[in-house]
């Protein structure tokens, strides 16, 4: 039997182990789960040199595959980023445990007392690309929420993910929890992804975290339910009543802080009234920051811009590139975002409360922001410690998916010899 033939049995064993571990984890005390995460954080920091060495192998692999600079940035780990992983693990450990929390409680006229209580989903499969920190983030959030997890990272991040996963396993082991609570698929073979998507006996939900190609594949082929995480085609609309300095600072940060993340701004819509007051300062600021501005309409006359193609609007560049055009008022901005957006994150820059209220009311993106950078579209920045992804669908989970969003619920009903007439 060749290596490819071995994928089916291996994935079946991983799934069976995860299901068994999920039973033990569902009733694990909150302090034990927190201990496992704290010990994992200690292990990540202690092993940071080994993790960085493993990451260098992945960077070499990525260079051989000619990954873009933005994708290489997503892949790269250094000591500050490892500190971020450690901080994320500790933050999740310190959060209130969601399992067993009573979210609603009432008594019926019949005398029945009813509680709606958070409970784990069971086994979660996470399929992700490039960013090895997802290994820790997803593992931590699933553990906190009482779910076993099967992680399948991108082929380019295999060595880094294995090194981080070893630290997660150490934390579980020392806390007395089954190591199978957090498992990493140890192969680049894409047959493992197909096996996960069909594993209805072992996996309760799949979370894809990556580009349009990955998410489309998962949505087409999965028999397991999916939390959709689509592209981050994030828009910034600069209203006529925007503060120009706020607008410049937010826009440049939203585009340039990290271009390879899903919260990076990909299109700026400049109100004609703003341009009439303040000229081309926003486009100039982007150009000075080294951004390629693909400009539509009259903005294309600005020196240094590139004429936008039709498909530049609705494009997730994940690079130092942004599409730009003018719009005539908030209604036109909203119409553009509805047509080209991905329901991920969209922002308005304005000092006008009524315009901001309309923007928030009339758009249905998972995250809407006012006078803030779209780079804040992140579970850690939302106080969740970390996130497993930004869900853009409308069922169950939406926006940053943290530990609470990885729970289901059950009803606990108490009577006193109560019978139904």
Residue pairs with C-beta under 8 A, 6 or more apart in sequence:
3 187
3 189
4 189
4 191
7 187
7 189
7 191
7 192
7 195
8 191
8 195
10 187
10 192
11 185
11 192
11 195
11 196
11 199
12 195
12 202
14 150
14 180
14 183
14 185
14 202
15 123
15 150
15 199
15 201
15 202
15 203
16 202
17 178
17 180
17 183
18 123
18 148
18 149
18 150
18 180
18 181
18 183
18 202
18 203
19 122
19 123
19 148
19 201
19 202
20 178
20 180
21 148
21 177
21 178
21 180
21 181
22 120
22 122
22 123
22 146
22 147
22 148
22 181
24 177
24 178
24 181
25 33
25 120
25 143
25 146
25 147
25 148
25 177
25 178
25 181
26 99
26 119
26 120
26 122
26 146
28 146
28 177
30 97
30 99
32 175
32 176
32 177
33 93
33 97
33 143
33 144
33 146
33 175
33 177
34 93
34 94
34 97
34 144
35 93
35 171
35 174
35 175
36 143
36 171
36 172
36 174
36 175
36 177
36 181
37 89
37 90
37 92
37 93
37 140
37 143
37 144
37 171
38 89
38 90
38 93
38 171
39 170
39 171
39 174
39 175
40 89
40 136
40 139
40 140
40 167
40 168
40 170
40 171
40 172
41 86
41 89
41 90
41 93
41 171
42 171
43 166
43 167
43 168
43 170
43 171
44 51
44 82
44 85
44 86
44 89
44 136
44 164
44 167
45 82
45 83
45 86
47 163
47 166
47 167
48 79
48 82
50 163
51 77
51 82
51 160
51 163
51 164
51 167
52 77
52 78
52 79
52 82
54 159
54 160
54 162
54 163
55 75
55 76
55 77
55 132
55 159
55 160
55 163
57 159
58 75
58 132
58 156
58 157
58 158
58 159
58 160
59 72
59 75
59 76
61 155
61 156
61 158
61 159
62 71
62 72
62 75
62 156
63 72
65 156
67 75
67 130
67 156
68 260
68 318
68 319
69 319
70 259
70 260
70 318
70 319
71 130
71 156
71 260
71 318
73 258
73 259
73 260
74 130
74 131
74 260
74 261
75 130
75 131
75 132
75 156
75 157
75 160
77 132
77 133
77 160
81 133
84 133
85 133
85 136
85 137
85 164
88 133
88 136
88 137
88 140
88 380
88 385
88 386
89 136
89 140
89 386
91 380
91 385
91 386
92 140
92 141
92 144
92 385
92 386
92 403
93 140
93 144
94 385
95 144
95 384
95 385
95 403
97 144
98 118
98 144
98 145
98 403
98 404
98 407
99 118
99 119
99 120
99 145
99 146
99 407
100 117
100 118
100 119
101 117
101 118
102 115
102 116
102 117
103 116
103 117
103 118
103 409
104 115
104 116
105 113
105 114
105 115
105 116
106 113
106 114
107 113
107 114
108 114
110 415
110 418
110 420
111 415
111 416
111 418
112 413
112 414
112 415
112 418
113 413
113 414
113 415
114 411
114 412
114 413
114 414
115 411
115 412
115 413
115 414
116 409
116 410
116 411
117 409
117 410
117 411
117 412
118 404
118 407
118 408
118 409
119 146
119 407
119 408
119 409
119 410
120 145
120 146
120 147
120 406
120 407
120 408
121 145
121 147
121 204
121 205
121 406
121 407
121 408
122 147
122 148
122 204
123 147
123 148
123 149
123 150
123 202
123 203
123 204
124 138
124 142
124 147
124 148
124 149
124 150
124 203
124 204
124 205
124 206
124 207
124 388
124 406
125 149
125 150
125 152
125 196
125 199
125 203
125 205
125 206
125 207
125 224
126 134
126 138
126 142
126 149
126 150
126 151
126 152
126 206
126 207
126 209
126 388
127 152
127 193
127 196
127 206
127 207
127 208
127 209
127 210
127 214
127 218
128 134
128 138
128 151
128 152
128 153
128 154
128 208
128 209
128 210
129 153
129 154
129 156
129 157
129 209
129 210
129 211
129 214
130 154
130 156
130 157
130 210
130 260
131 157
131 209
132 153
132 157
132 160
132 161
132 164
133 164
134 151
134 153
134 209
134 388
135 151
135 153
135 157
135 160
135 161
135 164
135 165
135 168
135 184
136 164
136 167
136 168
136 386
137 379
137 386
137 387
137 388
138 149
138 151
138 207
138 209
138 388
139 149
139 151
139 165
139 168
139 182
140 168
140 385
140 386
141 384
141 385
141 386
141 387
141 388
141 401
141 402
141 403
141 406
142 148
142 149
142 181
142 182
142 388
142 406
143 149
143 172
143 181
143 182
144 403
145 403
145 404
145 406
145 407
146 407
147 406
148 180
148 181
148 182
148 183
149 181
149 182
149 183
150 183
150 185
150 196
150 202
150 203
151 161
151 165
151 182
151 183
151 184
151 185
152 184
152 185
152 192
152 193
152 196
153 161
153 184
153 185
154 210
155 188
158 188
161 184
162 184
162 186
165 182
165 184
168 182
169 179
169 182
172 178
172 179
172 181
172 182
173 179
185 192
185 196
193 217
194 221
196 203
196 206
196 224
197 206
197 218
197 221
197 222
197 223
197 224
198 221
198 222
198 223
198 224
199 224
200 223
200 224
203 224
204 224
204 225
205 224
205 225
205 226
205 227
206 218
206 222
206 224
206 225
206 226
206 227
207 226
207 227
207 229
207 388
207 389
207 401
208 214
208 215
208 218
208 219
208 226
208 227
208 228
208 229
208 389
209 229
209 388
209 389
210 229
211 231
211 316
211 318
212 230
212 231
212 316
215 228
215 229
215 230
215 231
218 226
219 226
219 228
227 389
227 391
227 393
227 396
227 397
227 401
228 391
228 392
228 393
229 262
229 389
229 390
229 391
229 392
230 342
230 343
230 344
230 392
231 262
231 316
231 342
231 344
232 261
232 262
232 263
232 264
232 266
232 316
232 342
232 344
232 345
232 377
232 390
233 266
233 267
233 314
233 315
233 316
233 340
233 341
233 342
233 344
234 254
234 262
234 263
234 264
234 265
234 266
234 267
234 341
234 344
234 345
234 346
234 347
234 374
234 377
235 265
235 266
235 267
235 268
235 269
235 333
235 336
235 337
235 340
235 341
235 346
235 347
236 250
236 251
236 254
236 265
236 267
236 268
236 269
236 346
236 347
236 348
236 349
236 374
237 268
237 269
237 271
237 327
237 330
237 333
237 337
237 346
237 347
237 348
237 349
237 359
238 247
238 251
238 268
238 269
238 270
238 271
238 274
238 282
238 349
238 350
239 271
239 273
239 274
239 330
239 333
239 348
239 349
239 350
239 352
239 355
240 271
240 272
240 273
240 274
240 276
240 277
240 329
240 350
240 352
241 273
241 350
241 351
241 352
241 355
242 271
242 274
242 349
242 350
242 351
243 349
243 351
243 371
244 274
244 277
244 278
244 281
246 349
246 371
247 274
247 282
247 349
248 281
248 282
248 285
250 347
250 349
250 371
250 372
250 373
251 265
251 268
251 282
251 285
251 286
251 349
252 285
252 286
252 289
253 373
253 375
254 263
254 264
254 265
254 347
254 373
254 374
254 375
255 264
255 265
255 268
255 286
255 289
255 291
255 320
255 322
256 289
256 290
256 291
256 320
257 264
257 373
257 375
258 264
258 375
259 317
259 318
259 319
259 320
260 318
260 319
261 318
261 375
261 378
262 316
262 344
262 345
262 377
262 390
263 344
263 345
263 374
263 375
263 376
263 377
263 378
263 390
264 317
264 318
264 374
264 375
265 322
265 347
265 373
265 374
266 315
266 316
266 317
266 322
266 323
267 313
267 322
267 323
267 324
267 325
267 340
268 282
268 286
268 322
268 323
268 324
269 324
269 325
269 326
269 327
269 333
269 336
269 337
270 282
270 283
270 299
270 324
270 325
270 326
270 327
271 326
271 327
271 328
271 329
271 330
271 333
272 326
272 327
272 328
272 329
273 329
274 282
275 326
280 299
280 302
283 293
283 295
283 299
283 302
283 305
283 324
284 302
286 293
286 322
286 324
287 293
287 304
287 305
290 320
291 320
291 321
291 322
292 306
292 320
292 321
292 322
293 299
293 302
293 304
293 305
293 306
293 322
293 324
294 305
294 306
294 307
294 308
294 309
294 312
294 321
294 322
294 323
294 324
295 302
295 305
295 306
295 307
295 308
295 323
295 324
295 325
296 307
296 308
296 312
296 313
296 323
296 324
296 325
297 325
297 326
298 326
299 305
299 324
299 325
299 326
300 306
300 307
300 308
305 324
308 323
308 324
308 325
312 323
313 323
313 325
313 336
313 340
314 339
314 340
314 341
315 323
316 342
317 323
325 336
327 333
327 336
330 348
330 355
330 358
330 359
333 348
333 359
334 358
334 359
334 362
334 363
337 346
337 363
337 365
338 363
341 363
341 365
342 392
343 364
343 365
343 366
343 392
344 365
344 366
344 367
344 377
344 390
344 392
345 365
345 366
345 367
345 368
345 369
345 374
345 377
345 390
346 363
346 365
346 367
346 368
346 369
346 374
347 368
347 369
347 370
347 371
347 372
347 373
347 374
348 355
348 356
348 359
348 360
348 368
348 369
348 370
348 371
349 370
349 371
350 356
350 359
350 370
350 371
356 370
359 368
359 370
360 368
360 370
366 390
366 391
366 392
366 398
366 399
367 377
367 390
367 399
367 400
369 376
369 377
376 382
377 390
377 400
378 387
378 400
379 385
379 386
379 387
379 388
379 390
379 400
379 401
379 402
380 386
380 387
382 399
382 400
382 402
384 400
384 402
384 403
384 404
385 402
385 403
386 402
387 400
387 401
387 402
388 401
388 402
388 406
389 400
389 401
390 399
390 400
390 401
391 397
391 398
391 399
391 401
391 405
392 398
396 405
397 405
397 406
